[in-house]
Amino acid sequence: MFEFGWLWLLALLPAPLLMRFVPAKTQNDAALRVPFFNQVHGMGQSSQGGRKNIANYLLLWLIWVLCVLAAADPRWLGEAKSLPYTGRDLMLAVDISKSMDEKDMLPPGVTSMQFQNRSYNRLDAVKAVIGDFARQRQGDRLGLILFADQAYLQAPLTYDTATVNQLLQEAQIGFAGAATAIGDALGLAIKRLKDRPEGSRRIILLSDGANTAGQTEPMDAAQKARDMGVKIYTIGFGAEEQIVQTAFGPRRYNPSRDLDEGALQEIAELTGGQYFRARSTEELELIHKRLDALEPIELDELKVRPSKRLFFWPLGLALLLTLLLALRFIPFGTTAARTSHRQTAGADS
């Protein structure tokens, strides 16, 4: 179906005719000299220009009509389609601080820490598992926040889960600094959810450390979320044991010693959510499945009509005709002026 976004603008089509009734202001000195003005002004006066002037006059009208049509925003509406949705709003807050570069994650199926040459960093593991979680949340609105020294909104709430996943895959360590601003990330997520319907607002926070930066305390943000009815699920990420080879042989250490599990647990309990501990990609995948069970997708249907805007077609044609009209006058007007100038100079000599 074809329609105009600004149909009332078509009322401007007869505007050039109304200009004939506007009294002209007399002025002795010309403010601007246009050598070919008389030719343009004479359009439509068949007594001087004949058919050529009439054609130019109609061309100007066509350019005006095309410009008005483009301004009226023509568009084509496709057939109505059903879009599945739940009305649930999920904000993903993902830690990309320097500690997420710790290479203590193993590929799925590898459980022995002897395979150090096959390990990869925490952010890559998050991209693999949380990215899969985002792709499967068809029908939910997803948003993405990345945080380190500060929290940044990478993707607002949208049904386009593929784009949210793509933005997550493009995240890099160091984009937002080296520290961890958990409170700021929660505060930004709450701000983006405050205008959404109650009962559908969720935050999934993933971090491998403690709050070491930012202006907002995590518990203050959690209390605000509780007052607004926002449920927060927290995930503490990172292995608890790592083996490194030293000059004195293999040494064991805890790469997650900075993880503040107590704070993450308290945030989740205060808001009615849950805290999860992920020590490997396998555990993170299990958490992904548990979240799907806790927040099931209850599909409904929303009727939408795809819209394709067409204003560039009349606008492009108007530009082309304007260039054509200019080429018809500027060269000839300039040549005529030069010829007249040469004749005058020859007569004076």
Stockholm file with secondary structure:
# STOCKHOLM 1.0

chainA/1-349         MFEFGWLWLLALLPAPLLMRFVPAKTQNDAALRVPFFNQVHGMGQSSQGGRKNIANYLLLWLIWVLCVLAAADPRWLGEAKSLPYTGRDLMLAVDISKSMDEKDMLPPGVTSMQFQNRSYNRLDAVKAVIGDFARQRQGDRLGLILFADQAYLQAPLTYDTATVNQLLQEAQIGFAGAATAIGDALGLAIKRLKDRPEGSRRIILLSDGANTAGQTEPMDAAQKARDMGVKIYTIGFGAEEQIVQTAFGPRRYNPSRDLDEGALQEIAELTGGQYFRARSTEELELIHKRLDALEPIELDELKVRPSKRLFFWPLGLALLLTLLLALRFIPFGTTAARTSHRQTAGADS
#=GR chainA/1-349 SS CEEETTGGGGGGTTHHHHGGGSCCCCCSSCSSCCTTHHHHHTTTCHHHHHHHHHHHHHHHHHHHHHHHHHHTCEEEECCCEEEEECCCEEEEEEECSGGGGCCCBCCTTCCCTTCGGGCBCHHHHHHHHHHHHHHHCTTSEEEEEEESSSEEEEEEEESCHHHHHHHHHTCCTTSSCSSCCHHHHHHHHHHHHTTSCTTCEEEEEEESSCCCSSSSCHHHHHHHHHHHTCEEEEEEESCSCEEEEETTEEEEECTTTTCCHHHHHHHHHHHTCCEEEESSHHHHHHHHHHHHHHSCCCCEEEEECCEEECTHHHHHHHHHHHHHHHHHHHHHHHHHHHHHHHHHHHHHC
#=GC SS_cons         CEEETTGGGGGGTTHHHHGGGSCCCCCSSCSSCCTTHHHHHTTTCHHHHHHHHHHHHHHHHHHHHHHHHHHTCEEEECCCEEEEECCCEEEEEEECSGGGGCCCBCCTTCCCTTCGGGCBCHHHHHHHHHHHHHHHCTTSEEEEEEESSSEEEEEEEESCHHHHHHHHHTCCTTSSCSSCCHHHHHHHHHHHHTTSCTTCEEEEEEESSCCCSSSSCHHHHHHHHHHHTCEEEEEEESCSCEEEEETTEEEEECTTTTCCHHHHHHHHHHHTCCEEEESSHHHHHHHHHHHHHHSCCCCEEEEECCEEECTHHHHHHHHHHHHHHHHHHHHHHHHHHHHHHHHHHHHHC
//
